């Protein structure tokens, strides 16, 4: 675990080196396309950190222990992108994508976590953004449908037109 | 309300339902938990994760191949930053995929092989990580080496993919099996629960049906009660404890005439009228203190102001809510009251009718005494010495029968009107009375082939006893006659037993036993009831008069005994009684010989004055006195008697009561009060009317009163009395005070047919002498003629006519002119009743009879015709 952590730090340094002109925090890491209005909003890590933050501790089926996940809620991001709850399609870096139903967008869940235990996390550790639900809080979140919606390595969100 | 078994069923049902619900809940919860456990175990899609491992490795291999191709083709000698970043990103993706893969797979049950391979995969990835982290854009060798290492890892990735997929397949199968087991278990549990629910449902249905049945039954009962409540003949009023009316039934509304709504605002006190005493002082409860006192007569005040007599019964009860209520049952008894009134009126009418009947009987009996008097007097005057023995026996029977007839008339009189006995104790001979009765009944007994026997036991010869001979004869005659009447070809035993030694302790036991039809137990009491209350039809059909046994009973009771009866229907009857007797208080007369020649007067002949306005009576009485050896003198009315008594000292004066000029009692008073010669004479009243003597002032002046017809013995005894009889030690209290039918009466020959008028006249002449006979006959004819003249006369009132006719009735009766007497009697009855006999054929009959008699007798009466002068 500790070793993996060190590795992630190294990767971040490499990436930072690859983009010399832009600060790491200012690099857009999330693109939100409102297909209906045909607008695009870019979010850097700082943009996301500027949004109201949610935080909860939970175990996941993909991690060994309980971690505290924090970041803005999906609803907040959509609001920041000038949209309300809507049908979404979420894209990951690994080319995974999934349609996100409107009714799963709640005020405080899911969140687009950009910190685990207060630290940002790299791609190797399913970062930098992980759409995550408070699995331990609601048993209903422990279902395959929700697992399928829990997209890690998120890079883009398309707001689908009605 | 529910029976214990039903209650248990309901309890079981509730318990079952509870258990079933809890079980179902637990089962469902357990099922959900297990299902979730199974589901959450398979969490993410294992197949996808496994497949993505190879995809991501291929992606990495792809970017590495592109970079290698660019370098080998010489397009570039170093890697550009973008390619390097891409390679890094693909590796990072692969890197994270291995983590995902490991953690996902390790949540499943893995084969050892897969487990080892995962470890190898992680090792390989870590090695690759070290290589790529050391990679620089210029170091193409290292890049190529890294590419080789990635490619070399592919078979491993391939193997691990395959084995992991196998594991996942197995895991899925296991999960499915587990789910299946879970489902089966759930199914079985559900089936059990279903069974429980089915049982519960069955019980519910059963209870429901029972409930429905009970509800229907309750409804029926309620309907019936309501119907009964409303259709009962009693008015029912339900009140609270303050007597306010709560409910009433239809009958109450009909009785009181109020509508139910009105009644609900009234109290019981408004409708019920009670006596102040019954209502008591308890103002609050009012009528309610009658609760439990049973039916009380009261009255209801109705809406229309009427007051209806009712019977009220109040009971206390509790209604369904436990409130104390009072239920009043009120019965309209107005019809009953009216019926009672009617009954009382009917009873009064019946009593009046019975009284009228008694009056009639008494009057009739009384009227029969007059002809009987004549009959007995005539029989008594028949000269026995000239008769043959056979005729003398017949004469005796005739005398006995006439005496009995008179006794029967007296019986009726006694039972109907006169009630009390006038007989005083005197010496008698029970055995000889019994013997006479047996003799008398012999002819009747022979007719029915009966044998009568008389058995006497005890010292009858030793004691002279005193008792009530008339009552004794009556009792025995009636019992014996009764026995003969109801026995055919049997035996009637009469047993007399004198018991006791001491003079004061004598008892006479009498038994009359027969072998007749007997008397049923039911009839034994009833037959002693006299004709006024006994069933008329029955008594008349069985015993004729219906008086025999009641008279016997009364007679026995008068003698101080009690008549007993033992009887078995079909076997016979035994009547028995015991009476106390006293020894005689004076020396016995020589044994009376009923059929002996006329007794002569004992002692010196006495001077006797006979006073009567009726010529026939006067003559008969005087003749009797003369034949007794006394010296008769006659007076035709009270005044004459007073005058004669003043002149001459008579020993005895026989005084008729009803006479013209001066009646008997007044004359007796005058004689007693006067200074004449006969002041001390024995004055004996002679009357046809027994009751007429009672209360008459003058009767007190008389020493004794005789009732017509007067027997020879009575007359004899009366004449023998003196004014100082008691002082003279004569023991005169035995004087006969009425007819003495048991003794031989004076009777005359009563039959005088027109054909043998001459013979009759001759007979009469034999009794009283020819002159007297002729004179009496003439006088009788004259009386009848005067009666006829009076009937024809307009100047005479009906009352006067009746008196004149009455005189003729007496004369004709005495002389034995039966038809004439009868006809005259009927005329008198009509006159007394205020009716004119002219409208009937009676005057015609009378004229014809009189004409016939005159034709018969007048040739025989030439010499005396002129002497028949009589005072008016």
Boltz contact constraints between the chains, C-beta under 6 A:
constraints:
  - contact:
      token1: [A, 10]
      token2: [B, 133]
      max_distance: 6.0
  - contact:
      token1: [A, 18]
      token2: [B, 81]
      max_distance: 6.0
  - contact:
      token1: [A, 18]
      token2: [B, 85]
      max_distance: 6.0
  - contact:
      token1: [A, 61]
      token2: [B, 43]
      max_distance: 6.0
  - contact:
      token1: [A, 61]
      token2: [B, 44]
      max_distance: 6.0
  - contact:
      token1: [A, 62]
      token2: [B, 100]
      max_distance: 6.0
  - contact:
      token1: [A, 62]
      token2: [B, 103]
      max_distance: 6.0
  - contact:
      token1: [A, 94]
      token2: [B, 93]
      max_distance: 6.0
  - contact:
      token1: [A, 123]
      token2: [B, 92]
      max_distance: 6.0
  - contact:
      token1: [A, 124]
      token2: [B, 92]
      max_distance: 6.0
  - contact:
      token1: [A, 124]
      token2: [B, 95]
      max_distance: 6.0
  - contact:
      token1: [A, 124]
      token2: [B, 96]
      max_distance: 6.0
  - contact:
      token1: [A, 126]
      token2: [B, 96]
      max_distance: 6.0
  - contact:
      token1: [A, 142]
      token2: [B, 40]
      max_distance: 6.0
  - contact:
      token1: [A, 147]
      token2: [B, 44]
      max_distance: 6.0
